[in-house]
Amino acid sequence: MPRTKKHPILLVDDEPEILYSLQGLLRREFELYTAESGAQALEILHQHPVHVIMSDQRMPEMTGVQLMHRVKEAHPEAIRIVFTGYADIRAVIDAVNNVGLFRYITKPWDPDELIEVLHQAAARYEEIVEHHLLLADARQYVEQSRELLRELREHPPATPPGAVNLDEFAAQTSQLLQRLDNAVAAHPKPAEGDNER
C-alpha cells in the first residue's frame, strides 16, 4: 500500500531529551505527538487520532505496560510498542500476553531499525482498518441482498426451472451475516476519521 500521508504516532517518555531526540529522528517520516507521562498520553489520545503509540517502560506513576493496558481498552485499534533500557522480562511477558504489544524495543535502538519498525506498525494499523472496512462493506452487501430476497419473495417474478431456491439462499444469507458480525466483533473498530478511502 503506498504511503500517502504521515501516520500519527504518539511518543511517551518522562525524559524530555529522549522525546527531543525521537522527534529529530522521526519528524520527516511521521506526524508526531509527544507526552511526558501516561496521563498526558491518554489526554492526547482523547484529543487526536493516533495510529501507533510508543512508550518507555520505566516512568513514574504509570509504567509503559500499564499505559498500554489503558490504551488497549480505550483505543484498541492503536498499535502498541514499548521500549526500555532495562531488561525487564516480566514486563515483556505481561505486555505480549495481556496488551497485544506489537513490539518491545530495547535502548539504545538503531535509528534505521526504529524507523522501519514504526513503518511496519503503521502498515499493520492500515491492515486492521482495511479489514474492518472490508467486513463492513461485505455486511452491507449481504444486507442489501437480504432485502432484495425479501422483495422477491413478496413479489416473485416468473421463475424458470432450475432457478435459485429462495429459502436456501435466505438461509445462506443469514449464516453469512452471522459470520460477518462475528468477524467485525473480533476486530477493533478504527478511530473516527481513519476509515476514509
N, C-alpha and C positions, 0 to 999 in steps of 0.2 A: 504494500500500500504506500503510495508516495506521500512524503511529508509535506503537507500543505500549510500547516500552522505550527506555531510553537506550543508544545504541550505545557500546561500549567503544572509546576512542581513546587511543593512546599518543603523547605529545608528547615529542620528543627535542631538546634543545638544551643546549650546555655553559654557557649563561648563565642562571643561576637567575632573574634578573629577567624574562627573556623567558618562562620557564615560568610564573612567578607571574602575569604579565600575561595569558598564554593561559588559565590556569586561571580567572582572574576573568572573562574573556570567555565561556568555553565551559562552565563547570561546570553551568549550568542546562539546557543542551542535551544534554550527553553525559556518560557515565561516563568519568572521566579517570584516566590513569596518566601519570606523568612519569619521565623518565630524563635524566641529565646527560651520558651517554656512550653510544656504540654498544654497548659491552659490557653496561652496565646495562640498556639497552633489550632486548637479546637475553635477558637473565635474566628480565625482566618478561614477555616473550613466552612464555617457557618455563613460567611460573607461571600466566598468565591468558590467557583467550581475548581477542583484540583484533581488531576489525573493520577499523580504519583506523590506520595509523601515519604520523605527520607528523614529519619530521626536518629540522633545519637541515643545510645542506650543509657548511659550514665548521666542523669540530670537530677537536680534536686526536686523534690515534691512529686514528680511523676517520671518514671523511667520511660525509655523508648517503647518497651514492650507494653507497659501499662497504657501509654498513649495509643498504641496500635490496637489494643483491646477496645478502647473507646471509639477509635476511628472505624473499626470493623463494624461496630453496632450502628453508628450514625451515618457512615459513608462506605457501605460495603463494596462499592464499585472501585474505590480508590486503591491503587496498587501500593503495597506497603513494603518499605525497606528500612532495616535498622543497621546502624554502623556503630562500631566501638573500637577503642584502642585496647580493650581488655578482653581476654579470653574468658567469657562467662558462659560455659557450656549449658548451664541450666536455663539461662535466658534464651539461648539459641533454641533449645528443645521446646521451651514454652512458646516461643514466638512461632516456630514452624508448626507445632501441633495445634495451637489454640488460636492463632491470629491470622493464619493463612499468609504468612510472610512470603513475599516474592523472592527476596534475597536478604542475606545477612552479610555485611561487608566489614572487614577489619581495617583499622587505620594503621599506618598510612596507606592510602589507596593509590593505585596507578591512575593518573588523570584520564588517559585514553580508555582504560578499562571501565572507570566510573561512568564516563560519558556513554559508552556502549551499553552498560547495564541499565542506565536511565532510558536510553532509546528502546531497549528491549522491554522495559517496564511500560513505557508509553505505548508500544506496539501491542502489548498484552491488554492494556486498557481498551485500545481500539477494537481488538478481537472481542472483548466482552460486550462492548457497545453494539458492534455489528451483529453478534449472536442474538442479543436481545431484540434488535430491530428485525432481524430475520424471523424470529419466533413470533413477534407481534404482527408482522405482515402476513405470515402464514396463518395465524389465528384469524385475522380479519378476512382473509380469502376464504377460509373454511366457513366462517360465519355467513358470508355472502352466499356461499354455495348452499348452506342450510336454508337460508331464506328463499333462494331460488327453488330448492327442492320442495319447500312448503307450498310455494305458489303453484308448482307443477302438480302437486297432489290435489290442491283445491280446484285447479282448472287444467285437467290433463289434456294434452293435445292428442291427436290421433297418433298412436304409437305403433310402429312397425314391429313385426315379430322379431324376437331376439334383442329388443331394446333393454336398457339398463333396468334392473329391478330396483324400484324406488325405495322399498323398505330396506333392502340390503345396503343401498347407497346411504340411506339415512343412518343406519347403524354404524357404518364405517366412518361417516362424518362425525358422529357423536364420540366415537372412540378416539379419532384423531384430535378432536377438540380437547378431550381429557388429557391426552398425551402432551399437547401443546401447553395446556395450563400447568401441568406438572413441570415441564421444561422451563417455562417462564418463572415459576416459583422457585426453581432451583438455582437461578442465576440472579445476581443483583441487578436492580434497575439502574440505568445510567442517570447521572445527575441531570437536573434541568438544564436545557441548552446544549447538552452534549449529544443529543440524538438527531441533530440536523445532518442531512446528507450532503 
